[in-house]
């Protein structure tokens, strides 16, 4: 996941021209969210969708 975050931040910096402070803030937020997702056993969108389907949700 870390590589995806870094790639996204590189894109935002190079292609969109965002300020360094903005990139640092986005990176901090994305890493915090990634830790939250990992610690709450959410491994992927696919597994979440599969769980929802098994519970009868669309």
N, C-alpha and C positions, 0 to 999 in steps of 0.2 A: 504494500500500500504506500509505503514511503516514497518509492520511485514514482508512483502516479502523482502524488502530491508535488514532488519536486518538478516533474514535467509540467504540471499545470501552472505552477508558480513561474517557471521559466517562460511559458507561453504568455502569461499575463504581463510579465516584465518586458519581454522582447517584442511581442506583437501588439499588445494593448498599451504599453508604455506606463504601467502603473508605478507609483512611487515606491521606493524601498520600504518605507514605513508601512504602507498598505500591504505589500507582499509579506512582510514579517507578521503582520496581524492576521492575514488570511492563512498563512502557514501555521501559526499557532492555533487558530480556530480549527483548521482541518485536522491537525494532529490530535487535538483534544477530542474531536468528534470520532476520529478513527479509534482512539483508545476506548471511548465509550462503547462504540459498536463492538469492538473485540471483547471487551469485558462483559458484555451482555449477551454473549453467545450468538450474535448475528453474524453468520459467516458469509452470506451472499444474498443478493436479491432473489436469486433462483430458489434458494432454500426457504426464504421467507414466503415467496409466492406458493411454493409447494405446501408449506404449513397452512397457509390461508385456504388453499383449495381443499386440504384434508379436513378443514373445519367447516367447509361448505360456504366459504366466502369467495366472491369472484376475484 
